[in-house]
Amino acid sequence: MSRDRKPWYRTPWMAALFLAAFALPVLAVACGDDDDNTTTPTKAATTSAATTATGSATGSASASASATTDAKAQIDTIKGDTTGVTDKEVKIGSYVAKTGPASIYDDIEKGWNIYFDEVNKKGGIAGRQIKFIVDDDGYNPVNTVNVVKKLVEQDQVFTLFNGLGTPGGNAVLPYLKDAKVPSLFIASGDAKWGDQGSTIIGLQPDYVTEGTTLGKYMAQNYKGKKYGILFQNDDFGKEGRDGLKKGVGGALTLVDEETYEANAPDINAQATKLINAGAEVLGVFATPTQFAGALKYVKAQGKSVVWFSSAVTASSSTAKLAEGAMDGVFSAGYLPDPSDPDPIVQKVVQFFKDHGVANPNSFHLYSYMAAEHLERLLTVVGKNLNRESLIYALDNVAFQGDWKSTLLRQPSIVTKSDHKVIEYEWIQKWDEKAGKFQYPIGDIINSETTKR
C-alpha cells in the first residue's frame, strides 16, 4: 500500500466498502456478531451490543451469498465437544499478567471484559452469556502451564481466548494440542501460530513481519549507521531480530546483539553495552516496562541513540512509564492511537470512558479489536456451539474478507490455509510534546499473500 496521509476512512476503497455496508440490510438478532459496524448477508449477521453503545458502523462487503448460506447450513449440522457450553452460558478462559513485569498489559483483559459485559447486558450471543475465567500467570511460562491446566481441567472452559504472551503461549502449546482445546486470537505475534492447525491461532502481525518493517525503515533512513539489537530471549525476540536483520540488509553495520530473559527486572545493562559498542541506532524487542526503564536510564546517562521498538510497546502507557524519555522513538503499529481524531476511533474511546475508563490507552483499543473478533466468531456459529463447529466457522465463514474490525484498516482473513489474521503494519513516531504518535510514517507494509 502506498503512502497515505489521508484518514483511512476517506480512502477510495474504504469509502466503497462503507457504501456497500450501508446498502446491505442489517439482520439484528440477540446480541450481534461484530462490534461497531458490520453487516453480513447471512443469518449470523447482527448488530452487536457494543455497536449500540458506540453507534459506529464497520464496513462489510458481501461475499458470495450462496457459498455463505451453504457454509452456515453446514455449521448447523456439525456435532462436537460442548465442554463449557450450555444453552445459557459459554465459559471462556484466559491467562494474563496481572502482576510482574508485563502487568501493564492487564488493561487488555479489563477492556474485553468491559466489552462483553455490554454484550451480556443485551442478551449475550445466541442467547448465551459470555463468562470469562481469567487467571494471573505473572508472565511466567511455568505459571502459565499451571493456570491453563486449571482452566481446562477444573474450570472446564470451552476455549482459551487472547492469552497474553509468547513465552506462555509456547509453554502450553503441547498441552492444549493434546487436550484438543482451542486457543484463539493469542495476544502474541509469534509466527508459529500461523502453522499450528486450526485450533491455535494468533491475532496480531507476526514478529518477523514487524521486524522487517522496522528494518526497512532503518535501511532507508539511517544507511551507513551502526546499529545494535536488544531482544527477549524467546520466539518474540528472536523472530523480531531475524526480521529486523532481513529488513536492514547491509544498509547498516551491526555492532552486536544482546538478550535478556522475559521476567528480568530491567534491560539497562544490555542497552548500555550496545551503545558503548558504538551503536547509533537500537532495535529493541522488549515489553513496555523494561523498554521504558531502558529509555529513562539511557537518557539519565546523557547518551543519545535512535530507538526502534516492537509494536508491543507502542502505547501512551509506555510513554507515561518512560517519563518523557520516549520522545522521538520509532515503533511498528497496526492500530490507531486513542488520540486519533478519526470519529470512529473516538467513538471507541468514548465507549471506554462511558464504562469508567478515565484515560483509554492503546491496550484498551487492542482489547476492543480482539473482542470484536471473538464476538464475530461466536455469532457466526450461533446456536449450535461446539468446538468443531467453532473451528469450522473460523476456517470457512467468519473471516473470509467480508468483515472488518472497527479499528483495523483491512478486513481480517482466515482460511484453512491462512491463519494469519492481521498482515499489515506501519512505522510511527512518538511525539512527547503532542502526547501522541505520528503515523503512518512512510509506506504501509502489507504482507497479505492470500488471494481470493
KERO-763590 format. One record per residue (C-alpha): x, z, y. Coordinates in steps of 0.05 Angstrom, whole numbers, m for minus. Layout:
KERO-763590
BABA      u      w      v
BABA      X      Z      Y
...
END
This chain:
KERO-763590
BABA      u      w      v
BABA      0      0      0
BABA     29    m19     67
BABA     39     25    127
BABA    m27     53    151
BABA    m33     92    215
BABA   m109     90    217
BABA   m152    146    189
BABA   m162    129    116
BABA   m238    125    121
BABA   m231     69    173
BABA   m191     22    129
BABA   m229    m41    109
BABA   m230    m27     34
BABA   m254     45     44
BABA   m307     21     93
BABA   m332    m26     39
BABA   m331     30    m12
BABA   m373     74     34
BABA   m423     18     47
BABA   m431      9    m28
BABA   m441     83    m37
BABA   m496     89     15
BABA   m530     27    m12
BABA   m540     59    m80
BABA   m597    107    m93
BABA   m575    178   m106
BABA   m604    205   m170
BABA   m609    280   m160
BABA   m611    328   m218
BABA   m599    403   m226
BABA   m533    414   m190
BABA   m497    349   m187
BABA   m440    310   m211
BABA   m386    306   m159
BABA   m378    341    m94
BABA   m387    314    m26
BABA   m401    241    m31
BABA   m412    207    m96
BABA   m465    163   m125
BABA   m463    131   m193
BABA   m511     84   m228
BABA   m520    129   m289
BABA   m568    184   m306
BABA   m509    232   m297
BABA   m503    217   m222
BABA   m524    274   m177
BABA   m517    307   m110
BABA   m472    367   m121
BABA   m484    438    m97
BABA   m422    436    m53
BABA   m447    370    m24
BABA   m508    405      3
BABA   m463    457     34
BABA   m416    408     68
BABA   m463    349     78
BABA   m410    297     67
BABA   m413    234     24
BABA   m359    207    m22
BABA   m356    132    m32
BABA   m371    105   m101
BABA   m372     34   m125
BABA   m417     13   m182
BABA   m384     m7   m247
BABA   m420    m48   m300
BABA   m488    m17   m306
BABA   m498    m38   m378
BABA   m430    m12   m400
BABA   m443     54   m365
BABA   m511     61   m397
BABA   m483     47   m466
BABA   m428     98   m456
BABA   m477    150   m431
BABA   m521    138   m491
BABA   m461    148   m536
BABA   m446    216   m503
BABA   m517    239   m521
BABA   m505    226   m595
BABA   m437    260   m604
BABA   m434    324   m644
BABA   m376    372   m639
BABA   m348    441   m625
BABA   m392    482   m579
BABA   m348    544   m573
BABA   m362    576   m506
BABA   m425    537   m494
BABA   m497    559   m494
BABA   m559    528   m463
BABA   m549    574   m403
BABA   m474    580   m395
BABA   m406    550   m407
BABA   m343    593   m408
BABA   m281    562   m377
BABA   m213    595   m378
BABA   m151    590   m335
BABA    m84    623   m324
BABA    m56    632   m254
BABA     m3    672   m218
BABA    m39    728   m182
BABA     27    766   m179
BABA    101    745   m178
BABA    139    691   m140
BABA     83    639   m147
BABA     25    685   m126
BABA     16    644    m63
BABA    m19    593   m108
BABA    m75    642   m122
BABA   m114    610    m65
BABA   m126    552   m112
BABA   m163    596   m162
BABA   m201    631   m106
BABA   m220    563    m78
BABA   m251    533   m140
BABA   m287    598   m154
BABA   m319    593    m86
BABA   m337    521   m101
BABA   m370    536   m167
BABA   m405    597   m140
BABA   m442    548    m96
BABA   m454    502   m156
BABA   m483    561   m195
BABA   m529    582   m139
BABA   m560    513   m140
BABA   m574    514   m214
BABA   m508    501   m247
BABA   m494    437   m285
BABA   m546    411   m334
BABA   m578    479   m330
BABA   m515    517   m347
BABA   m479    568   m304
BABA   m404    559   m299
BABA   m369    623   m319
BABA   m294    627   m305
BABA   m249    676   m341
BABA   m182    675   m304
BABA   m122    716   m324
BABA    m57    731   m288
BABA      6    706   m322
BABA     53    721   m264
BABA     83    650   m271
BABA    119    676   m332
BABA    112    630   m393
BABA    117    688   m442
BABA     57    719   m408
BABA     22    651   m407
BABA     23    648   m483
BABA     m8    717   m489
BABA    m60    703   m436
BABA    m81    637   m466
BABA    m86    665   m537
BABA   m132    719   m508
BABA   m175    667   m472
BABA   m181    625   m535
BABA   m187    678   m590
BABA   m222    735   m555
BABA   m259    705   m496
BABA   m276    642   m536
BABA   m272    595   m476
BABA   m297    524   m482
BABA   m237    493   m446
BABA   m180    511   m401
BABA   m181    485   m330
BABA   m128    477   m276
BABA    m78    524   m309
BABA    m21    535   m260
BABA     49    512   m270
BABA     96    471   m312
BABA    132    528   m349
BABA     67    560   m373
BABA     35    493   m389
BABA     93    475   m434
BABA     95    543   m466
BABA     23    539   m490
BABA     21    465   m507
BABA     35    470   m582
BABA    m15    527   m590
BABA    m71    491   m553
BABA    m60    426   m592
BABA    m61    463   m657
BABA   m123    502   m637
BABA   m156    437   m612
BABA   m175    470   m546
BABA   m174    423   m486
BABA   m131    439   m425
BABA   m156    395   m369
BABA   m131    379   m299
BABA    m70    423   m306
BABA    m40    444   m238
BABA     27    413   m253
BABA     58    345   m244
BABA     97    345   m309
BABA     99    272   m333
BABA     88    299   m403
BABA     14    309   m390
BABA      5    234   m389
BABA     22    224   m463
BABA     m5    285   m500
BABA    m71    255   m521
BABA   m139    263   m490
BABA   m145    339   m495
BABA    m86    353   m450
BABA    m86    322   m380
BABA    m55    338   m313
BABA    m84    324   m244
BABA    m32    312   m190
BABA     21    257   m186
BABA     77    267   m235
BABA    144    295   m211
BABA    183    233   m228
BABA    139    192   m182
BABA    144    246   m129
BABA    220    249   m133
BABA    225    174   m130
BABA    181    173    m67
BABA    226    224    m33
BABA    289    189    m56
BABA    267    121    m30
BABA    254    151     39
BABA    322    185     38
BABA    356    119     19
BABA    321     82     75
BABA    334    133    130
BABA    397    172    111
BABA    440    119     80
BABA    514    138     76
BABA    500    213     80
BABA    519    265     28
BABA    463    300    m10
BABA    451    356    m60
BABA    394    372   m107
BABA    367    442   m119
BABA    315    447   m174
BABA    277    493   m220
BABA    307    493   m290
BABA    248    463   m327
BABA    209    399   m330
BABA    184    408   m259
BABA    254    409   m230
BABA    288    362   m279
BABA    235    307   m272
BABA    237    315   m196
BABA    313    310   m197
BABA    311    248   m241
BABA    261    214   m196
BABA    300    232   m134
BABA    365    203   m161
BABA    327    140   m181
BABA    298    132   m112
BABA    364    145    m76
BABA    404     98   m120
BABA    473     90    m89
BABA    450     97    m17
BABA    474    169    m10
BABA    532    206    m44
BABA    512    264    m90
BABA    557    324    m79
BABA    527    370   m131
BABA    465    396   m167
BABA    443    469   m171
BABA    389    500   m215
BABA    350    566   m216
BABA    301    599   m263
BABA    227    597   m247
BABA    219    672   m234
BABA    283    680   m194
BABA    272    723   m131
BABA    307    672    m86
BABA    349    608    m85
BABA    392    625    m25
BABA    459    624    m61
BABA    446    556    m92
BABA    425    525    m26
BABA    486    554      9
BABA    533    528    m45
BABA    507    457    m37
BABA    513    459     39
BABA    584    486     35
BABA    600    429    m13
BABA    584    381     43
BABA    510    364     31
BABA    477    339     95
BABA    411    327     60
BABA    379    371      7
BABA    326    351    m43
BABA    290    413    m68
BABA    241    424   m125
BABA    221    496   m119
BABA    158    537   m109
BABA    135    558    m39
BABA    161    630    m35
BABA    231    612    m59
BABA    234    550    m15
BABA    211    586     47
BABA    262    641     34
BABA    318    589     30
BABA    296    556     95
BABA    298    623    131
BABA    365    643    101
BABA    400    577    117
BABA    373    578    188
BABA    397    650    197
BABA    467    629    175
BABA    468    578    231
BABA    474    520    183
BABA    439    453    192
BABA    413    407    137
BABA    356    357    128
BABA    307    384     76
BABA    264    343     28
BABA    215    381    m15
BABA    164    373    m70
BABA     90    368    m54
BABA     82    437    m86
BABA    110    468    m22
BABA     71    423     25
BABA     26    474     57
BABA     17    512    122
BABA     22    574     77
BABA     94    556     62
BABA    108    545    135
BABA     80    614    150
BABA    126    645     99
BABA    185    607    130
BABA    171    638    198
BABA    189    576    239
BABA    245    551    194
BABA    204    495    163
BABA    203    452    226
BABA    224    381    210
BABA    221    389    134
BABA    200    326     96
BABA    156    332     35
BABA    115    289    m11
BABA     40    291     m4
BABA    m25    261    m30
BABA    m78    307      2
BABA    m94    314     76
BABA    m75    375    115
BABA   m130    423    138
BABA   m110    406    210
BABA   m130    333    199
BABA   m187    317    249
BABA   m220    269    199
BABA   m293    292    198
BABA   m293    291    122
BABA   m233    337    118
BABA   m263    383    170
BABA   m328    389    131
BABA   m288    414     72
BABA   m250    463    117
BABA   m317    487    145
BABA   m344    496     74
BABA   m290    547     61
BABA   m298    580    128
BABA   m373    587    115
BABA   m354    622     50
BABA   m308    674     80
BABA   m240    640     84
BABA   m215    651    155
BABA   m159    600    153
BABA   m166    549     97
BABA    m99    520     75
BABA    m74    463     33
BABA    m84    502    m31
BABA   m158    510    m15
BABA   m163    435     m5
BABA   m128    424    m71
BABA   m177    472   m105
BABA   m236    434    m76
BABA   m208    368   m103
BABA   m195    399   m172
BABA   m265    430   m174
BABA   m296    363   m158
BABA   m262    332   m219
BABA   m288    386   m266
BABA   m358    382   m237
BABA   m358    306   m244
BABA   m336    311   m317
BABA   m386    365   m337
BABA   m443    329   m302
BABA   m428    263   m336
BABA   m431    298   m403
BABA   m497    332   m386
BABA   m538    370   m436
BABA   m500    350   m499
BABA   m438    390   m482
BABA   m386    399   m536
BABA   m311    388   m539
BABA   m318    319   m570
BABA   m370    294   m520
BABA   m328    322   m463
BABA   m266    283   m484
BABA   m306    220   m497
BABA   m335    225   m426
BABA   m265    238   m398
BABA   m237    175   m430
BABA   m296    128   m424
BABA   m345    147   m369
BABA   m326    198   m316
BABA   m266    167   m283
BABA   m270     92   m291
BABA   m253     75   m219
BABA   m325     82   m194
BABA   m318    154   m168
BABA   m273    183   m115
BABA   m259    256    m98
BABA   m275    273    m26
BABA   m204    285     m3
BABA   m167    231    m41
BABA   m152    161    m16
BABA   m165    126    m81
BABA   m213    133   m140
BABA   m189    174   m199
BABA   m178    133   m262
BABA   m174    160   m332
BABA   m179    116   m394
BABA   m158    123   m467
BABA    m91     93   m448
BABA    m82    123   m378
BABA    m83    198   m369
BABA    m50    200   m301
BABA   m106    217   m253
BABA    m73    211   m184
BABA    m18    159   m176
BABA      0    153   m103
BABA     39    194    m52
BABA     66    191     18
BABA    121    224     59
BABA    100    276    111
BABA    138    319    160
BABA    122    390    184
BABA    115    398    259
BABA    122    472    274
BABA    101    465    347
BABA     37    429    328
BABA     27    473    267
BABA     12    414    221
BABA     41    356    181
BABA     54    287    210
BABA     32    238    157
BABA     36    188    128
BABA    107    171    149
BABA    127    103    123
BABA     92     68     66
BABA     44    100     17
BABA     74     92    m53
BABA     24     73   m106
BABA     47     75   m179
BABA    m21     60   m209
BABA     m9      9   m264
BABA    m78      8   m297
BABA   m112    m59   m285
BABA   m187    m61   m291
END
